[in-house]
Amino acid sequence: MRRPLAITALTGALILPCQAHAHPGAPHEWAEATRAMAEDPFAVQPRLSRASVARREGRRLTAYFEARWARALAPHDAAPHRALGLAALDLGWRAEGLAALSAFFAAGGEDLEARVARARIRWAEHQPEAALEDLDRALALTPDPTATLLRAEWQRAQGRLPEAAAGLADVLTRAQGALPVRRALVEAYLDLKQPELARALLDAAPPEDPTWKALRARAAAR
């Protein structure tokens, strides 16, 4: 069985030196994937595993070419598009990253990191509604504090402070102990001139933290 032409063209570009610190378990994972490729050169998962290892280690070009090879092997599967999109964005290749991530979602894929990554591209390209839609979908998957704060920041930038506060409050109920989200919600309530709601959150905050002390002072002055 002959290899697809696209795969043959990529062969020489995959042998790249490691330029970052190894992660625990990564050499074993890489070796296992390489052995699996030797047994079945057309298997997709070993390529995706090697792309994941290379990306975690900061070997961006290696990750990119492994992901491209995986997509050439399985162009209709969702996972290779995700791997390629994230690897392309790591290299600063926005157009290719956006296209690959959009193909991932079109193929039925869903993933927090991919949603946040596409949201950042869309926001940078002045598509705020599309960017916020991606973050809404990301947070429907999991109450991630980083994505929550990013959405609130963007909503604030658009003057949508009540929406930002509502989104922070929703995630806070699902992610107990997320102090950055709690702090952002306190600030939103203070800006909305709702100090009683801010004070209720401050009662459960760390008493000695300087940031919280400053917020308590703001709430007391209202």
N, CA, C and O of each residue as an XYZ file, in Angstrom:
888
protein
N       0.855     -1.206      0.000
C       0.000      0.000      0.000
C       0.882      1.245      0.000
O       1.758      1.406      0.850
N       0.630      2.128     -0.979
C       1.458      3.334     -1.091
C       0.987      4.394     -0.118
O      -0.197      4.483      0.206
N       1.943      5.205      0.346
C       1.585      6.331      1.217
C       0.913      7.421      0.406
O       1.226      7.602     -0.770
N      -0.014      8.155      1.025
C      -0.518      9.374      0.364
C       0.626     10.347      0.120
O       1.570     10.436      0.906
N       0.520     11.073     -0.983
C       1.593     12.003     -1.367
C       1.858     13.026     -0.280
O       3.011     13.373     -0.022
N       0.792     13.519      0.368
C       0.977     14.550      1.403
C       1.820     14.029      2.549
O       2.582     14.782      3.154
N       1.689     12.729      2.857
C       2.452     12.145      3.947
C       3.906     12.010      3.554
O       4.799     12.331      4.339
N       4.151     11.538      2.347
C       5.523     11.390      1.871
C       6.262     12.712      1.914
O       7.441     12.755      2.265
N       5.574     13.798      1.558
C       6.217     15.109      1.526
C       6.616     15.594      2.902
O       7.510     16.430      3.030
N       5.963     15.080      3.940
C       6.250     15.556      5.287
C       7.369     14.789      5.971
O       7.884     15.237      6.996
N       7.755     13.646      5.427
C       8.651     12.753      6.144
C       9.927     13.426      6.596
O      10.315     13.291      7.756
N      10.578     14.137      5.721
C      11.874     14.707      6.046
C      11.821     15.808      7.069
O      12.845     16.136      7.670
N      10.648     16.395      7.290
C      10.542     17.550      8.192
C      10.269     17.161      9.630
O      10.183     18.024     10.503
N      10.130     15.860      9.886
C       9.703     15.459     11.220
C      10.845     15.206     12.181
O      10.610     15.108     13.386
N      12.063     15.097     11.701
C      13.191     14.787     12.579
C      13.827     16.090     13.009
O      14.702     16.625     12.328
N      13.372     16.602     14.162
C      13.834     17.896     14.653
C      14.464     17.712     16.026
O      14.023     16.854     16.790
N      15.490     18.500     16.358
C      16.117     18.370     17.666
C      15.225     18.892     18.776
O      14.450     19.826     18.572
N      15.335     18.299     19.933
C      14.600     18.776     21.103
C      15.246     20.068     21.601
O      16.456     20.117     21.823
N      14.437     21.111     21.776
C      14.964     22.410     22.176
C      14.371     22.878     23.503
O      14.444     24.063     23.829
N      13.781     21.954     24.274
C      13.175     22.351     25.543
C      13.396     21.248     26.558
O      13.793     20.136     26.208
N      13.140     21.561     27.810
C      13.304     20.588     28.869
C      12.279     19.470     28.730
O      11.121     19.720     28.395
N      12.699     18.260     28.982
C      11.790     17.125     28.913
C      10.830     17.147     30.091
O      11.178     17.598     31.183
N       9.620     16.657     29.861
C       8.632     16.532     30.916
C       8.640     15.101     31.439
O       8.941     14.177     30.682
N       8.317     14.894     32.716
C       8.287     13.537     33.254
C       7.352     12.647     32.440
O       6.210     13.019     32.171
N       7.831     11.500     32.058
C       7.015     10.559     31.308
C       7.007     10.781     29.815
O       6.579      9.906     29.063
N       7.477     11.950     29.364
C       7.426     12.251     27.939
C       8.289     11.311     27.099
O       7.821     10.852     26.057
N       9.537     10.998     27.500
C      10.344     10.072     26.681
C       9.673      8.719     26.502
O       9.724      8.135     25.420
N       9.040      8.217     27.567
C       8.353      6.927     27.472
C       7.162      7.026     26.527
O       6.939      6.140     25.701
N       6.398      8.109     26.653
C       5.225      8.291     25.795
C       5.645      8.409     24.335
O       5.004      7.844     23.449
N       6.720      9.145     24.091
C       7.235      9.291     22.722
C       7.692      7.941     22.186
O       7.394      7.595     21.043
N       8.407      7.181     22.994
C       8.922      5.877     22.551
C       7.779      4.912     22.255
O       7.829      4.172     21.272
N       6.746      4.916     23.105
C       5.600      4.043     22.876
C       4.900      4.400     21.568
O       4.520      3.517     20.798
N       4.733      5.688     21.324
C       4.082      6.117     20.086
C       4.920      5.731     18.877
O       4.379      5.307     17.856
N       6.226      5.874     18.984
C       7.111      5.523     17.877
C       7.044      4.031     17.578
O       7.038      3.629     16.414
N       6.992      3.207     18.628
C       6.850      1.766     18.424
C       5.519      1.435     17.744
O       5.462      0.578     16.862
N       4.465      2.112     18.154
C       3.164      1.877     17.534
C       3.176      2.264     16.058
O       2.546      1.604     15.232
N       3.902      3.345     15.730
C       4.016      3.759     14.327
C       4.768      2.724     13.505
O       4.443      2.496     12.340
N       5.777      2.093     14.111
C       6.535      1.065     13.398
C       5.647     -0.131     13.067
O       5.810     -0.764     12.023
N       4.705     -0.437     13.963
C       3.799     -1.555     13.732
C       2.719     -1.206     12.713
O       2.294     -2.056     11.930
N       2.280      0.049     12.730
C       1.234      0.503     11.804
C       1.531      1.938     11.397
O       1.133      2.878     12.086
N       2.228      2.111     10.279
C       2.613      3.467      9.856
C       1.428      4.378      9.559
O       1.593      5.595      9.482
N       0.241      3.811      9.392
C      -0.917      4.627      9.041
C      -1.833      4.889     10.244
O      -2.924      5.436     10.083
N      -1.395      4.505     11.434
C      -2.178      4.768     12.638
C      -2.118      6.256     12.988
O      -1.054      6.872     12.935
N      -3.253      6.816     13.340
C      -3.347      8.257     13.618
C      -2.954      8.583     15.056
O      -2.247      9.560     15.298
N      -3.405      7.775     16.006
C      -3.198      8.104     17.409
C      -1.724      8.255     17.790
O      -1.397      9.174     18.541
N      -0.822      7.401     17.311
C       0.594      7.619     17.664
C       1.118      8.973     17.203
O       1.923      9.596     17.896
N       0.669      9.434     16.038
C       1.079     10.759     15.559
C       0.543     11.847     16.486
O       1.251     12.800     16.812
N      -0.706     11.698     16.905
C      -1.279     12.681     17.814
C      -0.558     12.663     19.157
O      -0.355     13.711     19.770
N      -0.170     11.472     19.617
C       0.572     11.381     20.874
C       1.911     12.079     20.768
O       2.318     12.791     21.686
N       2.599     11.879     19.656
C       3.897     12.535     19.490
C       3.724     14.048     19.355
O       4.559     14.808     19.845
N       2.658     14.489     18.704
C       2.395     15.928     18.611
C       2.159     16.512     19.996
O       2.642     17.601     20.305
N       1.420     15.791     20.826
C       1.138     16.264     22.185
C       2.410     16.348     23.021
O       2.625     17.327     23.735
N       3.258     15.314     22.932
C       4.517     15.324     23.682
C       5.393     16.483     23.225
O       5.931     17.217     24.053
N       5.537     16.651     21.930
C       6.395     17.714     21.400
C       5.879     19.093     21.813
O       6.663     19.988     22.130
N       4.565     19.253     21.806
C       4.006     20.549     22.188
C       4.255     20.833     23.657
O       4.596     21.961     24.011
N       4.093     19.844     24.520
C       4.343     20.045     25.948
C       5.802     20.388     26.217
O       6.107     21.108     27.168
N       6.695     19.883     25.393
C       8.118     20.135     25.584
C       8.588     21.406     24.870
O       9.765     21.757     24.951
N       7.699     22.083     24.186
C       8.081     23.308     23.509
C       8.720     23.099     22.152
O       9.286     24.038     21.592
N       8.644     21.896     21.609
C       9.195     21.633     20.269
C       8.088     21.917     19.253
O       7.411     21.008     18.772
N       7.928     23.177     18.951
C       6.748     23.621     18.228
C       6.680     23.113     16.793
O       5.616     22.696     16.335
N       7.782     23.142     16.093
C       7.754     22.662     14.707
C       7.505     21.164     14.654
O       6.765     20.689     13.792
N       8.107     20.428     15.553
C       7.867     18.992     15.588
C       6.392     18.721     15.839
O       5.788     17.885     15.166
N       5.809     19.423     16.805
C       4.382     19.247     17.099
C       3.540     19.559     15.869
O       2.586     18.848     15.555
N       3.906     20.627     15.184
C       3.145     21.039     14.003
C       3.190     19.970     12.914
O       2.154     19.609     12.356
N       4.368     19.471     12.613
C       4.475     18.501     11.523
C       3.866     17.152     11.896
O       3.308     16.473     11.034
N       3.963     16.756     13.151
C       3.292     15.525     13.566
C       1.782     15.677     13.405
O       1.108     14.750     12.957
N       1.251     16.845     13.769
C      -0.182     17.090     13.633
C      -0.589     17.128     12.161
O      -1.652     16.624     11.801
N       0.240     17.717     11.316
C      -0.063     17.733      9.884
C      -0.100     16.322      9.318
O      -0.958     15.994      8.499
N       0.824     15.502      9.754
C       0.849     14.122      9.287
C      -0.422     13.391      9.741
O      -1.032     12.651      8.969
N      -0.813     13.611     11.012
C      -2.034     12.980     11.514
C      -3.245     13.409     10.699
O      -4.115     12.592     10.398
N      -3.304     14.670     10.346
C      -4.452     15.125      9.560
C      -4.434     14.547      8.157
O      -5.486     14.249      7.590
N      -3.239     14.386      7.593
C      -3.150     13.773      6.267
C      -3.636     12.322      6.307
O      -4.221     11.835      5.340
N      -3.398     11.643      7.411
C      -3.844     10.261      7.560
C      -5.348     10.165      7.784
O      -5.989      9.219      7.328
N      -5.913     11.151      8.491
C      -7.340     11.097      8.843
C      -7.961     12.477      8.698
O      -8.280     13.119      9.699
N      -8.137     12.947      7.457
C      -8.602     14.325      7.254
C     -10.027     14.581      7.718
O     -10.426     15.737      7.865
N     -10.800     13.532      7.951
C     -12.196     13.725      8.361
C     -12.386     13.557      9.869
O     -13.485     13.764     10.384
N     -11.327     13.185     10.571
C     -11.423     13.054     12.019
C     -11.245     14.425     12.683
O     -10.556     15.293     12.148
N     -11.861     14.609     13.834
C     -11.789     15.901     14.527
C     -10.429     16.126     15.182
O      -9.860     17.212     15.072
N      -9.906     15.106     15.863
C      -8.717     15.291     16.700
C      -7.501     15.837     15.959
O      -6.819     16.706     16.501
N      -7.194     15.373     14.744
C      -6.026     15.941     14.057
C      -6.170     17.432     13.768
O      -5.180     18.164     13.790
N      -7.386     17.887     13.499
C      -7.596     19.320     13.253
C      -7.302     20.124     14.518
O      -6.713     21.204     14.452
N      -7.714     19.594     15.669
C      -7.428     20.276     16.928
C      -5.923     20.377     17.149
O      -5.401     21.449     17.456
N      -5.239     19.259     16.991
C      -3.789     19.246     17.213
C      -3.087     20.211     16.277
O      -2.173     20.927     16.686
N      -3.513     20.233     15.017
C      -2.879     21.123     14.046
C      -3.181     22.581     14.357
O      -2.306     23.440     14.248
N      -4.425     22.859     14.745
C      -4.784     24.240     15.050
C      -3.984     24.806     16.202
O      -3.474     25.923     16.115
N      -3.867     24.049     17.282
C      -3.119     24.527     18.446
C      -1.632     24.643     18.133
O      -0.977     25.589     18.571
N      -1.098     23.688     17.380
C       0.326     23.744     17.026
C       0.614     24.936     16.123
O       1.638     25.600     16.280
N      -0.280     25.210     15.183
C      -0.076     26.362     14.296
C      -0.120     27.670     15.087
O       0.666     28.580     14.826
N      -1.035     27.764     16.052
C      -1.111     28.977     16.861
C       0.127     29.154     17.722
O       0.575     30.278     17.947
N       0.686     28.044     18.207
C       1.934     28.137     18.971
C       3.040     28.777     18.140
O       3.933     29.431     18.679
N       2.976     28.585     16.843
C       3.978     29.153     15.935
C       3.589     30.551     15.451
O       4.338     31.183     14.706
N       2.426     31.027     15.872
C       1.988     32.351     15.457
C       1.307     32.376     14.110
O       1.153     33.445     13.519
N       0.895     31.226     13.610
C       0.267     31.132     12.298
C      -1.248     31.177     12.478
O      -1.923     30.148     12.495
N      -1.757     32.391     12.612
C      -3.141     32.599     13.022
C      -4.140     32.054     12.017
O      -5.088     31.372     12.407
N      -3.952     32.340     10.725
C      -4.938     31.927      9.726
C      -5.063     30.404      9.669
O      -6.171     29.869      9.632
N      -3.934     29.716      9.662
C      -3.978     28.255      9.618
C      -4.559     27.693     10.913
O      -5.318     26.725     10.890
N      -4.200     28.300     12.034
C      -4.743     27.841     13.301
C      -6.250     27.997     13.366
O      -6.953     27.092     13.815
N      -6.751     29.147     12.916
C      -8.190     29.389     12.937
C      -8.921     28.403     12.034
O      -9.961     27.862     12.410
N      -8.374     28.170     10.838
C      -9.016     27.241      9.907
C      -9.070     25.832     10.476
O     -10.089     25.151     10.362
N      -7.971     25.394     11.091
C      -7.924     24.037     11.628
C      -8.867     23.878     12.818
O      -9.551     22.860     12.928
N      -8.913     24.870     13.710
C      -9.809     24.775     14.857
C     -11.275     24.812     14.412
O     -12.115     24.115     14.980
N     -11.575     25.612     13.412
C     -12.945     25.651     12.896
C     -13.313     24.301     12.281
O     -14.452     23.852     12.407
N     -12.356     23.657     11.618
C     -12.605     22.321     11.072
C     -12.821     21.310     12.189
O     -13.625     20.389     12.051
N     -12.104     21.482     13.294
C     -12.282     20.605     14.448
C     -13.710     20.685     14.977
O     -14.335     19.656     15.233
N     -14.228     21.898     15.141
C     -15.590     22.053     15.642
C     -16.612     21.570     14.613
O     -17.627     20.974     14.972
N     -16.340     21.830     13.337
C     -17.263     21.386     12.284
C     -17.344     19.866     12.221
O     -18.367     19.311     11.819
N     -16.265     19.192     12.618
C     -16.247     17.725     12.618
C     -16.855     17.139     13.889
O     -16.824     15.924     14.087
N     -17.403     17.986     14.747
C     -18.058     17.507     15.956
C     -17.194     17.521     17.196
O     -17.607     17.031     18.247
N     -15.992     18.080     17.089
C     -15.108     18.140     18.235
C     -15.534     19.224     19.214
O     -16.192     20.192     18.831
N     -15.162     19.063     20.461
C     -15.433     20.070     21.495
C     -14.349     19.965     22.553
O     -13.999     18.871     22.995
N     -13.817     21.122     22.956
C     -12.667     21.111     23.859
C     -12.468     22.508     24.418
O     -12.568     23.494     23.689
N     -12.183     22.595     25.718
C     -11.996     23.888     26.374
C     -10.830     24.662     25.774
O     -10.990     25.827     25.410
N      -9.660     24.038     25.662
C      -8.487     24.755     25.170
C      -8.701     25.254     23.755
O      -8.313     26.376     23.427
N      -9.320     24.430     22.907
C      -9.556     24.837     21.524
C     -10.543     26.004     21.461
O     -10.369     26.923     20.660
N     -11.570     25.969     22.299
C     -12.540     27.065     22.311
C     -11.879     28.376     22.726
O     -12.087     29.411     22.092
N     -11.089     28.327     23.786
C     -10.429     29.545     24.256
C      -9.444     30.049     23.215
O      -9.329     31.256     22.999
N      -8.735     29.134     22.573
C      -7.765     29.543     21.549
C      -8.458     30.245     20.389
O      -7.991     31.283     19.918
N      -9.587     29.672     19.920
C     -10.286     30.337     18.813
C     -10.906     31.647     19.265
O     -10.964     32.605     18.493
N     -11.368     31.700     20.502
C     -11.919     32.955     21.013
C     -10.881     34.065     20.974
O     -11.188     35.193     20.589
N      -9.653     33.749     21.372
C      -8.584     34.760     21.358
C      -8.321     35.265     19.944
O      -8.102     36.459     19.739
N      -8.343     34.357     18.965
C      -8.139     34.785     17.576
C      -9.272     35.712     17.149
O      -9.038     36.777     16.579
N     -10.480     35.298     17.428
C     -11.629     36.096     16.995
C     -11.638     37.474     17.666
O     -11.974     38.473     17.029
N     -11.274     37.527     18.936
C     -11.210     38.819     19.614
C     -10.136     39.701     18.969
O     -10.355     40.893     18.750
N      -8.987     39.115     18.668
C      -7.899     39.874     18.036
C      -8.296     40.364     16.647
O      -7.790     41.383     16.176
N      -9.194     39.646     15.998
C      -9.645     40.032     14.655
C     -10.943     40.843     14.703
O     -11.660     40.948     13.707
N     -11.234     41.417     15.882
C     -12.366     42.333     16.058
C     -13.704     41.660     15.750
O     -14.565     42.219     15.070
N     -13.848     40.439     16.274
C     -15.117     39.713     16.190
C     -15.580     39.395     17.623
O     -15.587     38.233     18.032
N     -15.965     40.432     18.381
C     -16.233     40.218     19.809
C     -17.378     39.261     20.090
O     -17.295     38.464     21.024
N     -18.441     39.321     19.304
C     -19.578     38.436     19.586
C     -19.204     36.983     19.363
O     -19.573     36.113     20.152
N     -18.469     36.719     18.284
C     -18.033     35.347     18.007
C     -17.054     34.871     19.077
O     -17.093     33.712     19.491
N     -16.174     35.775     19.524
C     -15.214     35.414     20.575
C     -15.925     35.060     21.871
O     -15.593     34.064     22.514
N     -16.903     35.873     22.254
C     -17.634     35.612     23.493
C     -18.490     34.352     23.388
O     -18.687     33.646     24.377
N     -18.990     34.076     22.201
C     -19.744     32.831     22.008
C     -18.848     31.614     22.255
O     -19.273     30.638     22.874
N     -17.608     31.681     21.766
C     -16.677     30.577     22.012
C     -16.402     30.414     23.505
O     -16.337     29.291     24.005
N     -16.243     31.526     24.217
C     -15.998     31.426     25.658
C     -17.228     30.902     26.393
O     -17.097     30.150     27.359
N     -18.415     31.291     25.948
C     -19.632     30.752     26.563
C     -19.668     29.234     26.417
O     -20.014     28.513     27.353
N     -19.309     28.767     25.239
C     -19.325     27.313     25.002
C     -18.227     26.622     25.805
O     -18.416     25.512     26.302
N     -17.089     27.281     25.928
C     -16.003     26.708     26.723
C     -16.439     26.551     28.179
O     -16.184     25.520     28.801
N     -17.096     27.576     28.717
C     -17.492     27.544     30.120
C     -18.694     26.647     30.352
O     -18.966     26.267     31.491
N     -19.416     26.303     29.301
C     -20.476     25.310     29.437
C     -19.875     23.923     29.655
O     -20.515     23.042     30.229
N     -18.631     23.739     29.188
C     -17.947     22.459     29.367
C     -17.423     22.311     30.786
O     -17.574     21.261     31.410
N     -16.804     23.375     31.291
C     -16.204     23.333     32.627
C     -16.052     24.749     33.164
O     -15.762     25.656     32.384
N     -16.233     24.978     34.460
C     -16.114     26.328     35.027
C     -14.649     26.732     35.195
O     -14.150     26.827     36.316
N     -13.987     26.960     34.110
C     -12.558     27.262     34.141
C     -12.327     28.710     34.575
O     -12.850     29.620     33.933
N     -11.562     28.955     35.642
C     -11.366     30.339     36.121
C     -10.705     31.254     35.095
O     -11.086     32.417     34.971
N      -9.717     30.742     34.360
C      -9.018     31.590     33.392
C      -9.954     32.049     32.288
O      -9.964     33.229     31.934
N     -10.737     31.136     31.741
C     -11.690     31.503     30.695
C     -12.761     32.437     31.241
O     -13.227     33.333     30.538
N     -13.151     32.225     32.500
C     -14.147     33.087     33.131
C     -13.648     34.527     33.232
O     -14.366     35.467     32.890
N     -12.425     34.690     33.701
C     -11.863     36.040     33.847
C     -11.674     36.698     32.488
O     -11.870     37.905     32.353
N     -11.294     35.916     31.480
C     -11.124     36.468     30.141
C     -12.457     36.964     29.607
O     -12.533     38.059     29.049
N     -13.508     36.171     29.771
C     -14.830     36.600     29.301
C     -15.284     37.861     30.020
O     -15.813     38.778     29.393
N     -15.080     37.912     31.333
C     -15.479     39.101     32.088
C     -14.698     40.332     31.627
O     -15.258     41.423     31.512
N     -13.408     40.152     31.366
C     -12.580     41.270     30.896
C     -13.106     41.808     29.567
O     -13.197     43.021     29.377
N     -13.447     40.916     28.661
C     -13.936     41.347     27.353
C     -15.323     41.979     27.462
O     -15.615     42.960     26.778
N     -16.171     41.423     28.317
C     -17.495     42.024     28.496
C     -17.378     43.422     29.109
O     -18.114     44.332     28.726
N     -16.461     43.591     30.055
C     -16.217     44.919     30.619
C     -15.772     45.896     29.532
O     -16.215     47.044     29.491
N     -14.897     45.424     28.660
C     -14.388     46.283     27.585
C     -15.501     46.758     26.666
O     -15.377     47.802     26.025
N     -16.582     46.004     26.599
C     -17.731     46.381     25.776
C     -18.801     47.123     26.576
O     -19.866     47.440     26.046
N     -18.519     47.398     27.846
C     -19.493     48.087     28.671
C     -20.633     47.204     29.135
O     -21.710     47.700     29.465
N     -20.408     45.904     29.163
C     -21.457     44.944     29.534
C     -21.165     44.409     30.948
O     -21.017     43.205     31.157
N     -21.087     45.328     31.891
C     -20.705     44.965     33.250
C     -21.720     44.045     33.933
O     -21.307     43.101     34.606
N     -23.029     44.280     33.790
C     -23.973     43.340     34.412
C     -23.808     41.908     33.912
O     -23.901     40.961     34.692
N     -23.563     41.752     32.615
C     -23.337     40.406     32.072
C     -22.061     39.801     32.643
O     -22.013     38.613     32.961
N     -21.033     40.630     32.768
C     -19.773     40.137     33.331
C     -19.995     39.644     34.757
O     -19.511     38.576     35.131
N     -20.726     40.420     35.551
C     -20.982     40.023     36.931
C     -21.800     38.744     36.998
O     -21.525     37.870     37.820
N     -22.808     38.631     36.136
C     -23.648     37.430     36.139
C     -22.838     36.192     35.763
O     -23.009     35.124     36.349
N     -21.959     36.349     34.781
C     -21.128     35.220     34.375
C     -20.150     34.804     35.454
O     -19.931     33.612     35.671
N     -19.563     35.771     36.129
C     -18.647     35.465     37.234
C     -19.384     34.758     38.366
O     -18.876     33.791     38.933
N     -20.584     35.239     38.694
C     -21.353     34.628     39.772
C     -21.727     33.195     39.436
O     -21.681     32.314     40.295
N     -22.099     32.965     38.177
C     -22.475     31.606     37.762
C     -21.307     30.641     37.912
O     -21.456     29.545     38.453
N     -20.148     31.061     37.427
C     -18.985     30.178     37.499
C     -18.549     29.982     38.940
O     -18.111     28.893     39.310
N     -18.660     31.017     39.754
C     -18.248     30.899     41.152
C     -19.064     29.839     41.893
O     -18.543     29.159     42.776
N     -20.328     29.701     41.540
C     -21.154     28.673     42.189
C     -20.745     27.275     41.746
O     -20.990     26.300     42.456
N     -20.117     27.172     40.566
C     -19.720     25.861     40.036
C     -18.263     25.539     40.336
O     -17.857     24.380     40.243
N     -17.480     26.535     40.689
C     -16.042     26.326     40.956
C     -15.716     26.932     42.310
O     -15.104     27.997     42.390
N     -16.118     26.267     43.350
C     -15.899     26.785     44.701
C     -14.403     26.952     44.979
O     -13.591     26.101     44.616
N     -14.059     28.057     45.627
C     -12.670     28.283     45.986
C     -11.852     28.994     44.926
O     -10.647     29.178     45.100
N     -12.488     29.401     43.819
C     -11.768     30.104     42.754
C     -11.597     31.565     43.157
O     -12.412     32.411     42.790
N     -10.535     31.863     43.915
C     -10.364     33.204     44.474
C     -10.246     34.302     43.412
O     -10.814     35.376     43.610
N      -9.537     34.087     42.291
C      -9.494     35.161     41.291
C     -10.881     35.516     40.751
O     -11.166     36.685     40.489
N     -11.740     34.507     40.587
C     -13.101     34.766     40.116
C     -13.880     35.527     41.185
O     -14.612     36.465     40.869
N     -13.728     35.131     42.439
C     -14.401     35.837     43.544
C     -13.958     37.303     43.583
O     -14.786     38.201     43.740
N     -12.651     37.541     43.439
C     -12.135     38.910     43.486
C     -12.706     39.739     42.336
O     -13.107     40.887     42.532
N     -12.741     39.153     41.132
C     -13.275     39.879     39.980
C     -14.752     40.185     40.165
O     -15.223     41.241     39.743
N     -15.488     39.271     40.793
C     -16.910     39.510     41.024
C     -17.117     40.615     42.057
O     -18.028     41.429     41.915
N     -16.288     40.652     43.088
C     -16.361     41.747     44.067
C     -16.151     43.079     43.367
O     -16.896     44.031     43.599
N     -15.141     43.149     42.515
C     -14.862     44.399     41.795
C     -16.036     44.789     40.895
O     -16.378     45.966     40.782
N     -16.642     43.799     40.264
C     -17.794     44.086     39.401
C     -18.958     44.620     40.217
O     -19.604     45.586     39.813
N     -19.233     44.009     41.354
C     -20.332     44.487     42.199
C     -20.065     45.910     42.689
O     -20.983     46.729     42.744
N     -18.816     46.208     43.044
C     -18.499     47.561     43.490
C     -18.694     48.564     42.352
O     -19.214     49.659     42.567
N     -18.277     48.190     41.152
C     -18.453     49.085     40.008
C     -19.927     49.259     39.643
O     -20.330     50.290     39.104
N     -20.727     48.224     39.948
C     -22.172     48.309     39.700
C     -22.912     49.013     40.841
O     -24.139     49.116     40.828
N     -22.135     49.504     41.843
C     -22.713     50.175     43.009
C     -23.656     49.237     43.773
O     -24.764     49.614     44.155
N     -23.182     48.014     43.979
C     -23.915     47.016     44.755
C     -23.000     46.525     45.885
O     -22.623     45.354     45.918
N     -22.646     47.428     46.810
C     -21.658     47.073     47.841
C     -22.111     45.965     48.771
O     -21.279     45.246     49.324
N     -23.448     45.809     48.958
C     -23.917     44.748     49.856
C     -23.582     43.363     49.298
O     -23.260     42.445     50.052
N     -23.659     43.221     47.983
C     -23.276     41.946     47.363
C     -21.769     41.740     47.456
O     -21.297     40.626     47.682
N     -21.019     42.828     47.280
C     -19.569     42.735     47.408
C     -19.171     42.337     48.816
O     -18.293     41.494     49.000
N     -19.808     42.934     49.808
C     -19.449     42.638     51.201
C     -19.759     41.188     51.562
O     -19.032     40.574     52.342
N     -20.825     40.643     51.003
C     -21.163     39.245     51.271
C     -20.056     38.305     50.785
O     -19.752     37.304     51.434
N     -19.465     38.634     49.650
C     -18.364     37.825     49.140
C     -17.083     38.065     49.934
O     -16.289     37.146     50.138
N     -16.892     39.281     50.371
C     -15.675     39.619     51.108
C     -15.627     38.944     52.475
O     -14.544     38.710     53.013
N     -16.774     38.635     53.033
C     -16.797     37.995     54.351
C     -16.088     36.646     54.337
O     -15.550     36.204     55.352
N     -16.093     35.991     53.160
C     -15.469     34.668     53.061
C     -14.065     34.726     52.455
O     -13.475     33.686     52.164
N     -13.529     35.928     52.265
C     -12.220     36.085     51.634
C     -11.106     36.014     52.676
O     -11.358     36.221     53.863
N      -9.861     35.721     52.239
C      -8.725     35.691     53.172
C      -8.559     37.029     53.878
O      -8.440     38.049     53.199
N      -8.546     37.075     55.196
C      -8.569     38.359     55.918
C      -7.295     39.172     55.792
O      -7.359     40.400     55.844
N      -6.138     38.542     55.628
C      -4.868     39.267     55.658
C      -4.324     39.627     54.284
O      -3.330     40.345     54.183
N      -4.954     39.144     53.237
C      -4.457     39.422     51.891
C      -4.602     40.918     51.584
O      -5.692     41.464     51.753
N      -3.528     41.600     51.135
C      -3.606     43.046     50.885
C      -4.661     43.419     49.852
O      -5.323     44.449     49.978
N      -4.817     42.580     48.827
C      -5.813     42.885     47.800
C      -7.208     42.899     48.387
O      -8.007     43.789     48.094
N      -7.498     41.907     49.220
C      -8.817     41.838     49.829
C      -9.026     42.980     50.814
O     -10.137     43.497     50.937
N      -7.976     43.375     51.511
C      -8.098     44.516     52.421
C      -8.495     45.772     51.654
O      -9.345     46.540     52.105
N      -7.879     45.977     50.497
C      -8.197     47.150     49.689
C      -9.657     47.083     49.204
O     -10.349     48.101     49.176
N     -10.116     45.894     48.826
C     -11.494     45.767     48.380
C     -12.465     45.995     49.537
O     -13.525     46.593     49.349
N     -12.106     45.517     50.742
C     -12.958     45.771     51.905
C     -13.081     47.273     52.181
O     -14.147     47.773     52.541
N     -11.967     47.968     52.003
C     -11.995     49.413     52.219
C     -12.916     50.104     51.206
O     -13.650     51.029     51.551
N     -12.865     49.644     49.961
C     -13.746     50.204     48.932
C     -15.204     49.931     49.266
O     -16.058     50.808     49.140
N     -15.481     48.689     49.699
C     -16.865     48.316     50.018
C     -17.375     49.109     51.217
O     -18.538     49.513     51.240
N     -16.531     49.333     52.198
C     -16.942     50.067     53.396
C     -17.236     51.517     53.083
O     -18.059     52.145     53.748
N     -16.565     52.058     52.068
C     -16.754     53.464     51.713
C     -18.015     53.719     50.918
O     -18.415     54.869     50.735
N     -18.656     52.639     50.436
C     -19.851     52.819     49.632
C     -21.099     53.004     50.496
O     -22.198     53.169     49.967
